[in-house]
Amino acid sequence: MGFNELLMLVGFTLAAYSVVSNDSIQTLGTFIAANANRPWWMLWLFASSILVVVLLYGWFVNAGDPSYGRLAKFPEPAGGISWIHIAAPLTLLVLTRFGIPVSTTFLVLSVFAPGNIDSMLMKSILGYIVAFGVAMILYVVLRKAVAWFLEPIDPEARRVWVPIQWLSTAFLWSQWLVQDLANIFVFMPRDLSFNWLLLGLLILIGMQGYIFYQRGGAIQQIVRSKQDVSDIRSATLIDISYGLILFFFKELNDMPMSTTWVFLGLLAGRELAMTLALGSERRIQTWQVIASDAFKAGSGLVISVLLALAGIWMAAS
């Protein structure tokens, strides 16, 4: 293994752990919260089986490209992987340890193609607005159901909701993978061999197991801080909404976007709608939570731009 291949593997491993621990928990967070009574390995096997199917299918259908075409405008670095590329997932790893939900799309991909930042930003802002609006409309229209979600669910009704929630999670998880696998495989060759694919798959499954063993880690606090996400009915509604929004933007074009911003927009709209519909006394706290999440996401964007500028400076030196 040459030095560049070693850097490629290091970058991929760091990105795999960083992206899985930061972004995927925002996709699987409600699933973990609603199934807190189940063994971690059961949830891990479920999520890993979907990961295997989505990754292998993408690789076969797209002629060796497991990113589903999301890296078409992100060519491999002419001089190979450098330390500035490694710095992106390493920074993300540090931020994740503090529970900051930054966008891995901006932080990782911007370093490889700084010229795409504006396109990714515009699509991500649109994603936040759409998610916020969908959540507001959904929870205002279903305000009676929202109040119902706050009532304890009886065991018989829960048994009916369990398979529905697992199916909705499978749909959401697959849509997230199609969007965010580019953030990880950007370190790999664009025409990926089966051996590299298998190695990457094993690394991702291992990282996923560790996150499930930790029950989500620090980022899971973002989910826990929201109203009633541990209720399986509410979690199912969030998953279906989030999955449909990601599916819409996947079909819109192949430019990567921040799924983190979509997730935060969905939760922000949901929180505000629930607070207003239920006449909650949490209004000030709700606005503080929304502002805090937006500030953290914005901080990640600033760091991403700085890393991208450092990459441009290095290339010009």
C-alpha positions as CSV (number, residue, x, y, z in Angstrom):
1,M,0.0,0.0,0.0
2,G,1.4,3.4,-1.1
3,F,1.5,6.5,1.0
4,N,-1.4,8.1,-1.0
5,E,-3.5,4.9,-0.5
6,L,-2.7,5.0,3.2
7,L,-3.9,8.7,3.4
8,M,-7.0,7.7,1.5
9,L,-7.8,4.9,3.9
10,V,-7.1,7.2,6.9
11,G,-9.4,9.9,5.5
12,F,-12.1,7.4,4.7
13,T,-12.0,5.9,8.2
14,L,-12.1,9.3,9.9
15,A,-14.9,10.4,7.6
16,A,-16.8,7.2,8.2
17,Y,-16.8,7.6,11.9
18,S,-17.4,11.3,11.8
19,V,-20.2,11.2,9.3
20,V,-21.9,8.2,11.0
21,S,-21.6,9.6,14.5
22,N,-22.7,13.1,13.5
23,D,-25.1,12.8,10.6
24,S,-26.6,9.3,10.7
25,I,-27.6,9.7,14.3
26,Q,-29.8,12.5,13.2
27,T,-31.5,10.0,10.9
28,L,-31.6,7.1,13.3
29,G,-31.9,9.2,16.5
30,T,-35.7,9.0,16.8
31,F,-35.4,5.2,16.0
32,I,-33.0,4.8,18.9
33,A,-35.1,6.9,21.3
34,A,-38.3,5.0,20.5
35,N,-36.6,1.6,20.9
36,A,-34.5,2.3,24.0
37,N,-35.8,-0.9,25.6
38,R,-34.4,-3.1,22.8
39,P,-30.8,-4.5,22.7
40,W,-28.4,-2.2,20.8
41,W,-27.2,-5.1,18.6
42,M,-30.7,-5.7,17.3
43,L,-31.0,-2.1,16.1
44,W,-27.4,-2.3,14.7
45,L,-28.2,-5.4,12.6
46,F,-31.3,-3.8,11.3
47,A,-29.5,-0.6,10.2
48,S,-26.5,-2.5,8.9
49,S,-28.6,-4.8,6.6
50,I,-30.1,-1.7,4.9
51,L,-26.6,-0.2,4.6
52,V,-25.3,-3.3,2.9
53,V,-28.2,-3.4,0.4
54,V,-28.0,0.4,-0.5
55,L,-24.2,0.4,-0.8
56,L,-24.0,-2.8,-3.0
57,Y,-26.9,-1.7,-5.1
58,G,-25.4,1.7,-5.7
59,W,-22.1,0.2,-6.6
60,F,-23.6,-2.3,-9.1
61,V,-26.1,0.1,-10.8
62,N,-23.7,3.0,-11.0
63,A,-20.7,1.1,-12.4
64,G,-18.5,1.2,-9.4
65,D,-19.8,4.5,-7.9
66,P,-21.5,3.9,-4.5
67,S,-22.2,7.6,-4.1
68,Y,-25.2,7.5,-6.5
69,G,-23.6,10.1,-8.8
70,R,-23.2,12.7,-6.0
71,L,-19.5,13.0,-6.7
72,A,-19.8,13.8,-10.4
73,K,-18.7,17.4,-9.7
74,F,-16.1,16.4,-7.1
75,P,-13.1,14.9,-9.0
76,E,-10.2,13.2,-7.2
77,P,-7.5,15.6,-6.1
78,A,-4.8,15.9,-8.8
79,G,-2.0,15.6,-6.3
80,G,-3.8,12.9,-4.3
81,I,-5.1,13.1,-0.7
82,S,-3.3,15.7,1.4
83,W,-3.4,16.7,5.1
84,I,-6.0,19.4,4.4
85,H,-8.4,16.8,3.2
86,I,-7.7,14.7,6.3
87,A,-8.2,17.8,8.5
88,A,-11.9,18.1,7.5
89,P,-13.2,14.8,9.0
90,L,-10.8,15.2,11.9
91,T,-12.3,18.6,12.7
92,L,-15.8,17.0,12.4
93,L,-14.7,14.3,14.8
94,V,-13.7,16.9,17.4
95,L,-16.9,18.9,17.0
96,T,-19.0,15.7,17.2
97,R,-17.4,14.9,20.6
98,F,-19.0,18.2,21.8
99,G,-22.4,17.3,20.4
100,I,-22.3,20.0,17.7
101,P,-24.5,19.1,14.7
102,V,-22.4,20.5,11.9
103,S,-22.9,19.7,8.3
104,T,-20.6,17.0,7.1
105,T,-21.4,17.9,3.5
106,F,-20.0,21.4,3.8
107,L,-17.1,20.3,6.1
108,V,-15.9,17.4,4.0
109,L,-16.8,18.1,0.4
110,S,-15.9,21.8,0.4
111,V,-12.3,20.9,0.7
112,F,-12.4,18.8,-2.4
113,A,-14.2,21.3,-4.6
114,P,-14.5,24.8,-3.0
115,G,-16.3,26.1,-6.1
116,N,-19.4,24.0,-5.3
117,I,-20.0,25.6,-1.9
118,D,-22.5,28.1,-3.2
119,S,-24.6,25.4,-5.0
120,M,-24.5,23.1,-1.9
121,L,-25.4,26.1,0.3
122,M,-28.4,27.2,-1.8
123,K,-29.8,23.6,-1.9
124,S,-29.3,23.2,1.8
125,I,-31.0,26.5,2.7
126,L,-33.9,25.4,0.5
127,G,-33.9,22.1,2.3
128,Y,-34.1,23.8,5.7
129,I,-37.0,26.0,4.5
130,V,-38.9,23.2,3.0
131,A,-38.4,20.9,6.0
132,F,-39.4,23.7,8.4
133,G,-42.6,24.5,6.4
134,V,-43.6,20.8,6.0
135,A,-43.2,20.3,9.8
136,M,-45.2,23.4,10.6
137,I,-48.1,22.5,8.2
138,L,-48.0,18.8,9.2
139,Y,-48.2,19.5,13.0
140,V,-50.8,22.3,12.6
141,V,-53.0,20.1,10.5
142,L,-52.5,17.2,12.9
143,R,-52.7,19.2,16.1
144,K,-55.2,16.8,17.6
145,A,-53.0,13.9,16.8
146,V,-50.1,15.8,18.3
147,A,-52.0,16.1,21.6
148,W,-52.7,12.4,21.3
149,F,-49.0,11.6,20.9
150,L,-48.5,13.2,24.4
151,E,-50.8,10.6,25.9
152,P,-49.2,7.3,27.0
153,I,-49.5,4.6,24.4
154,D,-51.1,1.3,25.5
155,P,-49.1,-2.0,24.9
156,E,-51.5,-3.3,22.3
157,A,-51.4,-0.1,20.2
158,R,-47.6,-0.1,20.5
159,R,-47.3,-3.5,18.9
160,V,-49.2,-2.2,15.9
161,W,-46.9,0.8,15.6
162,V,-43.6,-1.1,15.9
163,P,-43.5,-2.5,12.4
164,I,-44.7,0.8,10.9
165,Q,-41.9,2.7,12.6
166,W,-39.3,0.2,11.6
167,L,-40.4,0.4,7.9
168,S,-40.4,4.2,8.1
169,T,-36.9,4.1,9.5
170,A,-35.7,1.7,6.7
171,F,-37.1,4.2,4.1
172,L,-35.5,7.2,5.8
173,W,-32.1,5.5,6.4
174,S,-31.9,4.4,2.8
175,Q,-32.6,7.9,1.5
176,W,-30.0,9.4,3.9
177,L,-27.4,6.9,2.7
178,V,-28.1,7.9,-0.9
179,Q,-27.5,11.5,0.0
180,D,-24.5,11.2,2.4
181,L,-22.4,8.3,1.2
182,A,-20.7,10.9,-1.0
183,N,-19.3,12.5,2.1
184,I,-17.5,9.3,3.0
185,F,-16.5,7.8,-0.4
186,V,-15.1,11.1,-1.6
187,F,-11.8,9.8,-0.2
188,M,-12.0,6.7,-2.4
189,P,-11.3,6.3,-6.1
190,R,-14.3,7.3,-8.2
191,D,-14.2,4.0,-10.0
192,L,-14.2,1.8,-6.9
193,S,-12.9,-1.8,-7.0
194,F,-14.8,-4.5,-5.2
195,N,-12.0,-5.0,-2.7
196,W,-12.1,-1.3,-1.7
197,L,-15.8,-1.4,-1.6
198,L,-15.8,-4.4,0.7
199,L,-13.2,-2.8,3.0
200,G,-15.2,0.4,3.2
201,L,-18.4,-1.6,3.9
202,L,-16.7,-3.4,6.8
203,I,-15.5,-0.1,8.3
204,L,-18.9,1.5,8.0
205,I,-20.6,-1.5,9.7
206,G,-18.1,-1.4,12.5
207,M,-18.5,2.3,13.0
208,Q,-22.3,1.9,13.0
209,G,-22.0,-0.8,15.7
210,Y,-20.0,1.4,18.0
211,I,-22.6,4.3,17.6
212,F,-25.5,1.9,18.4
213,Y,-23.5,0.5,21.4
214,Q,-23.2,4.1,22.7
215,R,-26.9,4.7,22.1
216,G,-26.2,7.6,19.8
217,G,-23.5,9.4,21.7
218,A,-23.4,13.1,22.3
219,I,-25.3,14.1,19.2
220,Q,-28.3,12.1,20.4
221,Q,-28.9,14.9,22.9
222,I,-30.1,17.0,20.0
223,V,-32.9,14.5,19.6
224,R,-33.6,14.0,23.3
225,S,-34.0,17.8,23.8
226,K,-37.1,17.8,21.5
227,Q,-40.6,17.3,22.8
228,D,-41.8,13.7,22.9
229,V,-39.6,12.1,20.2
230,S,-39.4,8.9,22.2
231,D,-43.0,8.2,21.5
232,I,-43.1,5.7,18.6
233,R,-46.0,7.4,16.9
234,S,-44.3,10.8,16.8
235,A,-40.9,9.2,15.8
236,T,-42.7,7.5,12.9
237,L,-44.2,10.7,11.7
238,I,-40.8,12.4,11.8
239,D,-39.1,9.6,9.9
240,I,-41.6,9.5,7.1
241,S,-41.5,13.3,6.7
242,Y,-37.7,13.4,6.7
243,G,-37.4,10.5,4.3
244,L,-39.9,12.1,1.8
245,I,-38.1,15.4,1.9
246,L,-34.7,13.7,1.2
247,F,-36.3,11.7,-1.6
248,F,-37.6,14.9,-3.2
249,F,-34.2,16.6,-3.1
250,K,-32.5,13.4,-4.4
251,E,-34.7,13.5,-7.5
252,L,-34.2,17.3,-7.9
253,N,-30.5,17.1,-8.9
254,D,-27.2,15.3,-8.0
255,M,-25.6,18.2,-6.1
256,P,-24.9,17.1,-2.5
257,M,-26.8,18.9,0.3
258,S,-26.7,19.2,4.0
259,T,-29.0,16.6,5.5
260,T,-28.2,18.1,8.9
261,W,-29.9,21.3,7.8
262,V,-32.9,19.4,6.6
263,F,-33.1,17.6,9.9
264,L,-32.7,20.7,12.0
265,G,-35.4,22.5,9.9
266,L,-37.8,19.6,10.4
267,L,-37.3,19.5,14.2
268,A,-37.4,23.3,14.4
269,G,-40.8,23.5,12.6
270,R,-42.1,20.6,14.6
271,E,-41.1,22.2,17.9
272,L,-42.6,25.5,17.0
273,A,-45.9,24.0,15.7
274,M,-46.3,21.8,18.8
275,T,-45.6,24.8,21.1
276,L,-48.1,27.0,19.4
277,A,-50.8,24.4,18.9
278,L,-50.6,23.1,22.5
279,G,-50.3,26.5,24.0
280,S,-47.2,25.4,25.7
281,E,-45.3,27.6,28.1
282,R,-42.1,26.5,26.4
283,R,-42.2,29.3,23.8
284,I,-39.1,31.1,24.9
285,Q,-37.3,27.9,25.4
286,T,-38.4,26.6,22.0
287,W,-37.0,29.7,20.2
288,Q,-33.8,29.4,22.2
289,V,-33.4,25.7,21.1
290,I,-34.1,26.7,17.4
291,A,-31.6,29.5,17.6
292,S,-29.0,27.3,19.3
293,D,-29.2,24.6,16.6
294,A,-29.1,27.1,13.8
295,F,-26.0,28.8,15.4
296,K,-24.2,25.4,15.6
297,A,-25.0,24.6,12.0
298,G,-23.8,28.0,10.9
299,S,-20.6,27.6,12.9
300,G,-19.9,24.4,11.0
301,L,-20.4,26.3,7.7
302,V,-17.9,28.9,8.7
303,I,-15.3,26.3,9.6
304,S,-16.0,24.5,6.3
305,V,-15.3,27.7,4.3
306,L,-12.1,28.3,6.2
307,L,-10.9,24.8,5.4
308,A,-11.8,25.2,1.8
309,L,-9.9,28.5,1.6
310,A,-6.9,26.8,3.2
311,G,-7.1,24.1,0.5
312,I,-7.2,26.8,-2.2
313,W,-4.2,28.5,-0.7
314,M,-2.2,25.3,-0.5
315,A,-3.0,24.5,-4.2
316,A,-1.8,27.9,-5.2
317,S,1.4,27.7,-3.2
